[in-house]
Amino acid sequence: MNNVIILPIIIPLIAGIIMIVFRNNIRFHRLFSILAIVVTGMISGFLINQIKTEGIQTLQLGGWQAPFGISLVVDMFAGLLLLTTSVVAFACLVYAFNSIGKERERFYFYPFFLFLITGVNGSFLTGDLFNLFVFFEVMLVASYVLISLGGTKAQLRESLKYILINVLSSFLFLVAVAYLYAMTGTLNLAHLSVRVAEVGQDGLMTTVALLFLIVFGLKAGLFLFFWLPGSYSAPPTAISAIFAALLTKVGIYAIFRIFTLVFYHEPQITHLLIGIMAAITMVLGAIGAVAHWDIKKILAYNVIIGVGFIISGLAAFTSSGIMGSIYYLMHDIVIKALIFLLGGTIIALTGTSKLKEFSGLIRNYPYLGWMFFIAALSLSGIPPLSGFLGKVYITKGTFEAGYFWLGAIGLFTSLMVLYSIMKIFMNSFWGETSLSDEMENRTTKGLLFPIGFLTVATIALGLGAEGIHAYVELATEGLLNPILYIEAVFGSDFIP
């Protein structure tokens, strides 16, 4: 037993509740929220090192042994995502200090931000499907408040679409859970892995697996992503950045966990379909990113491309593909937060998101311009930045699996990513300065630090890839070898 495992859930939850009591003390909210995220990040780092030395860590709440009690499980895959979540949450919080506005701060922005992190961390740590549903709902309820906080017309319009699609996916989630429980008699993920292996993944079981794929695909923006561009464009920058960094990634995590631990017996059906959905997602996302001349829409469609590319590694279902997906998933969390913060800062300085209405920002804001350039290269997978290694491994994995078409689509859409992001850079920062006196007097005070922090993070992830390689290898081994997860939950001497 390791009681530390529950702290990444408990700390932001308790901190958020305490802040609600002290509603009007905004300075306290800021300091306490940052402290909660920093401590959560430190605990995540501790857990990662513990997993490296002692193996997968588990906690059976209430002393009830699995599969009868509530299990929390942290393997290296979950641990790496916990730490990356804390990094981007820290940056988005600091950015919010100078951008979110007093009105939103007074109406519980910081508590709901921490409740969102609670749901994300809980989704990574839970060891059973029902509590995965619970933590999804915690995350989604917090996101419902954040997306509508401020009450602008665009926010309310997009929040309706966002809420309706997530209510639908949550209903389908419960239906899928009910069917799976009726067929196996358990919802514990490790126990499900054993039961599905025992009874076999027949046609009905594969149908349930595909229902889970639809559910998590909706939440991840995989294939069915029509709700995403508007929903991620409407809120203020700090909220859009944390949404882009984390919300789709929880759906991606769930797909990886379910289709490597439970439904991995018929990859010629499930994983091929996952590959087809990933390819369509990348192509349609690339078309949207290239076609638009609005910064918010370009960035939102790049989120969609990233989802498809990460899922490609799972579709390949090879060691190289899974390793590439883990590398790229960590990179994508950081780079999506960074690029949304950069895009939001540009919009705040110019007062518009339309690229054809301004130019020449680099003259007045050179640091912002060069950080955007670095982010653009990293997002496109240019070496030695963080996106490169993940792209290499995912492409290698798809080729090893014989999915040459999927690897080719991934490489092609990478060029579209580079074009779409450089379109923002060239039109925003190059050319004659077309800023009014009012625009030139706007400041980036307090905004450059979190942007610089994430820029350093994406450079460090690229240059320091060798340093985290051992951790990513352990995460890959854990995903490809379900018995390690099962033995961690039930013990090596007893598998039910």
N, C-alpha and C positions, 0 to 999 in steps of 0.2 A: 504493500500500500504506500502511496505517495500523496500526502494531503496537499502538496504544493500544486498539483495538477488543477485543482478547482480555483486557484487564485486568479488566473486570467479571466475567469467569469465573474467571480465575486467582487474583485476590486473595482472595475468600472461600474458594476451594478450598484454596489453600496455607495460609491462616490456620487453617482447620479441621483440616488435617493436623498442623500444628505444635502446636495445642492438645491433640490426642490424646496427644502425647508427654508433655505436662505436665499429666497428668490431674488431679492433686490441687491444683494452684495455681489456685483459683477466681478470685482477684483478677486474675490474669494473663488468664484466660479472658474475664472481663468487659471489661477494658480493650482487649484485643487484638481481640475481636469488634466492639466499638464502633468502634475505629480502622479495621478492615477495611471496615465499612459506610460510614463517613464518607468514606474515600478512594474507595470505589466510587461514592458519590454525586457526589463532585467530578469524577471522570472522566466520569461520565454527563453532567454539566453541560457539561464541555468538549466532549464528542462532539456534544451538541445544537447548540452554537454553531458547531462545525466543519461540521455538516451544513447549517446555515443559510447559511453563507458559501460552502461548496465543494460542496455536494450530498451525495448518499448516499455513505457511506464503506464500503469493502470491504477484506477481508484474505484472501488466498489462502495458507493454511497450507502450509508446506513448499516454497513456490515453484511448486507445481503449479497451472497455470491452470485455471479453471473450463471445462468441468464435470467435469474429471478429478480435481481435488483437493478439499479441504475448504474451503468458502467461509464466511466470517463476513461478514454484511452488517448495517449499522445505518442504517436510514432514520429519518425524524423520528418516525414512529409508534413504532418500537422504542425510540428514544432517550428519548422522553417517558415510556414505561413503565419503562425502566431507572431514571430519576431518581425517579419516584413510588415504585417498589419500595424504593429506598434510604431514602426518607423514612419509610415505614411500618415498615420493618425496624428502623430506628433507634429509633422509638417503642416497638415491641414488645420490643426488647432491654432498653431502660431499664426498662420496666414489669416485665420478668421478674426484674430484679435484686432486687426487693423482694416478689416473689410466687411465683416458681417453686419455691422450696424447695431447701435444701442437697442433699438426696438426688438430685434430678433434675440439679442442677448437676454433681454428682460423676459422674453417669453420662452424660456427654458431651452435655448439652443444647446448649451453645454450638457445639461442632463441627457437630452435625447441623443446627442452625439455619442455619449458614453453608453447609453442603452443600445445604440446601433453596434458599437464595438462589442458589447456583451453578447449580442446575438451572433455576431460573426465569430468570435472566439468560441462560443458554445457549440456552434456548428462544426468547427474544426475538432473539438474535443470529445463530443458525444460518441458513445459506443452503441447506441441503438437508434432505430429509425423513428420511433415516436418522439424522442427528445430532439432528434434532428428537425422534425416538424415544429416542435415547440420553439427551438432557437431560431428557426427560419422566421416564425411569426413575431418573435421579439424584435428581430432585425427589421422585419417589414413594417411593423407598427411604428417603430422609431423613424423609419424612412418615410412613412406616410406623413408624419408630422413635419419632418425636415423639408420634404419636397414642397409642402404647401405653406411653410412658415414665411410670413410676409404678405401673403394673400394677393400677389399680383395676378392679373388676368391670365397671363401665360402659365403661371404656376398652377392655378386652379384648374385650367383646361387640361394640362398635361398630367396633373395629379389624379384626375378622374380616370384617365386612360391607364395610368400606372397602377392605381388601386384595383381597378376592375380586372386587369390581366393577372395580377397577383392573387386576387381572391379566387379567380378561376383555377389558377395553377395550384393553390392550396387545397381547393376542393378535390382536384384530380389526385393530389398527393395523398389525401385521406383515403380515397377510393383505392389507390394502388396499395397503400399500407394495409387496408382491410382485406383485400384479395390475398396479399402475401401472407398475412397472419393466418387466414383461413386455410391456406395450403401448407404452411410450415409449423404453425403453432408457436412462433417466436418472432420477436422484433429485434433482438440483440444481434448486432452485425456479425460478430464472430460465430454465434450459434446459427444464424442464417446461412453463413458460408458452409458450415458443416451439413446442415439439413439439405440445402440445394444440391450439394455434392452427393449426398446419399440418395436422394430421390431422382436426381437427374434433371437437367434443364430441358424439359420436353417442350412441346408447342405451347401449352398453356403458360408454363413458367416463362418462356421467352416472350410471350405476349405481355405478361406483367412487367417484365424487364423493359420492354419498349414503352410501356405506360410511364414507368419511372423516367425513361429517357425524355419523353415529351415534357413531363413535369419539370425536371431539372434543366432541360433545354430552354423552356420558357423563362425560367429564372436566370439562366446564364446568358440569354440572348443568342442562343444557338439555333439558327435557321428561322425560328419564330421571333424575330427581333423588331417587328414593326413599331413596337411601343417605345423602344429604347432611345432613338435620336432626340425625340421631343422631350422625353422625361429627363434626360441627362443635360439638356440645354436650358431648361427653365429655371432651376434654382440658382442661388448665388454661387459664386466660384468655389468657395471652400466646400460647400455641400456637393456640388457637381463633381469636384475632384475626388472626394471620398467615395461617392457613388461609383464613379468610373474605375477607381482603384479596387474596390472591395466587393460590391454587390454581385456583379457577374461572376466574380472569382469564387464566391461561396457556391453558386450553382455548378461551376466547373469542378470544384473540390468534391461535391456530392456525386457528380458523374464519375469521376476517377475512383472514388471510394467504392461505389456500388458495383462498377463494372470491372474492378480488379479484385474485389474481395468476395462478392456474391455471385454476380452474373458474368462469369468469365469462361463458361463452358462451351458456348456456341459463338465464338468470335467471328466465324464466317457469316453469321447473320447480324448479331448485335454490333460488332465492331466495324463491319463493312458499312452498315447503315450510319453509324457514327461518323465514319470517314466521308460518306456522301453528304451528310448534313454539314460537316465542317467545310467541305469544298464549296458548297452552295453559299454558306455563310461568308466565306472569304471573298468569293466573286461578287456577291451582291453588296457586301460592305465596301469593297474596293470601288465599285461603280458609284456608290453614293459619295465616297470621299473625294473622288476625282471630279464628280459632276458639280458639287456645291462650291459656292464662293462665299459662304458664311462660316466664320471660324468655329462657332459652336457645332454646326452640323458636320463639318470636316472632322473635328475631334471625336464626335460621337460615333461616326461611322468607322473611325479607326479603332474604337473600342470593340466594335463588332468583328473587324478583321482579326484582331488579337484573339478573340474567343475561338474563332474557327481554327486559327493556327495552333493554339495550345491543344485543342481537342484532336488535331491531326496526329500528335504523338501517341495519344491513347488509341486511336484507330489503328495505328501501326502495330501496337502491342508488342513492341520489341524493347530490349534494354536501352538501346540508343534513343528510341522514340520517347519512352517514358522519362529518361534522364533529361532529354531536351525540353520536354514539357515542364518539368520541375524548374529547370534553369529559367525558361522563358516565362513561367508563371510568376516567379519572384521578380524578374525584370519588369514584367508587364504591370504588376501592382505599383511599383515605384514610378515607372515612366508614365503611366496614365495619370497618376496624381500630379506629376511634374508638368506634363504637357497641358493639363487642364488649368493648373495654376498660372502657367505662362499665358495661355490663351485668355483667361479671365483678366489678367493684368493688362494685356494689350487692349481689351475691350474697355476696361476701367479708364485707361489713359485717353483713348480716342472717342469714347462714347458711342461706338458702333461696333458691330461684329462683321460688317460687310467689307470684304477686302478691297473693293474698288473705290472705297470712299476715303482712303488715307494711304500714306506711304512715308518713307524716310525716318522711321522711328529711331534708327540706330544712331543718328546724330545726337539726339538728346538722351537716349537710353542705351548706351553701348553694352553695359553688363547684361541687361535684359536680352539684347539681341544675340550676344554670343552664347548665353545659356540656352536660348531657344535653338540655336544652331546645333549645340551639343546634344540637346534632347532630340532634335530631328534625326541626327545621325544614329543615336542610340535606338530610337524607335524603329528605324529602318534596318537595324542589324548590321551597321557598319563596324568593323573591328577597329580598336579593341574594346568597344563599349559593350554594355551588358546584354544587348539583344543578339549579339553575334553568335555566341556559343550555343544558345538555345536553338537558333535557326539551323545551325550546322547539324546538331544532333537530331532534331526533328526531321530534317530533310534526309539524313542518313537512315533514320529509322523507317521512314516511309519507303525508301528505296529497298531496304533490306526485306521489308514485308511484301514487296512486289507492287506497292501502290505508287508506281511512278507518276501516274496522273495527279495524285494528291500532292506529292512533293513538288511537281512542276507548277501546280496552281499556287502552292505556298510561296515559291520563289517569284512567280509572276506578280502576285499580290504584294509582295515585299517591295517591288519596284513602284507599284501604285501608291503604297504608303509613303515612300520617299518622295514621289512626285507631289502628293497632296500636302504633305507637311512642308516641303520646300516651297510650295506655292504660297503658303502662309508667310514663310520667312522672307521670300523675295518681294512679295507685295507689301508686307508690313514694314520691313526694315530697310530695304534698298530703295533707290530712287530719290527723287526730289522730296524734300521735307514739305509736307502739305498740312502741317499742324497749325491750328489757330493759336493765338496768344493764350487763350484759356487752356487748351490742350497742353501747351508747353509748360504751363505752370503747375500742372497736375504732378503729384509726387508718387514715388514708389516706396516711400518711407514705411518700414516695417514689413514690406512684402518681399523684398529680395532675399532676406535671410532664409525663410523656409524653401524658397525656390533654389537658392544656392545649396542648401542642405541636401535636397533631393538630387540636384545635379552632381554633387560629390558622391552621393550614394550610387547613382547609375554608373559613374566612372569607376568607383570602387568595386562594384559587382562585376564589371568587365575585367579590370586589371587584376582583381583578386580572385578570379574564377578558380584558380588552382587551389587557393586556400579553402574554398568551400566545397571542392570537388568530393572530398571524403564524405561530407554530410549528404550531398546530393546522391552519391552512390548508395549510401545506407537507405535513403528514402526510396530510391528506385528498387532496391532489393526487397524492401518491405512491401511495396505495391505488387511486385511480380511474384512474391512468395507468400501467399495468404496464410500459410501455416505459422509464420512468425507472429502474425497478429492474433491468430486463434490461441496459440500457446501462451501468449502474453496475458490474454484475458482469462483463460481457464487453467493455466498451468501446464507444464510439459508432461505431467504424468496422467492428466485426465482431460479427455476431449469427449463431450457428451454426444 
